[in-house]
Amino acid sequence: MSRGSKSKTKYTTVSIPITLYNRIKNLIQDTGFTSVSSYVTYVLREIVAAHEEAKYSEPYTEEDKKRIIEKLRKLGYLE
């Protein structure tokens, strides 16, 4: 390792519809999120963590499923 180098995280590109991108861009204005990418990363980490946790805990209740579906719908992933 060279002096002063930091451990770098590797990234990949995920495509989302432009309309969803613009909705998120408007949503995050005046928040702590500095970019659409940082917000989407945050949301996806939360969703993935919830799914991983579900493997080791009680299954989702019907209310949980409805809430998740509604969140995904609001984010534009479901119609």
Secondary structure, DSSP 8 states (H G I E B T S, - for coil): --TT-------------HHHHHHHHHHTTTSS--SHHHHHHHHHHHHHHHHHHHHHS----HHHHHHHHHHHHHTTS--
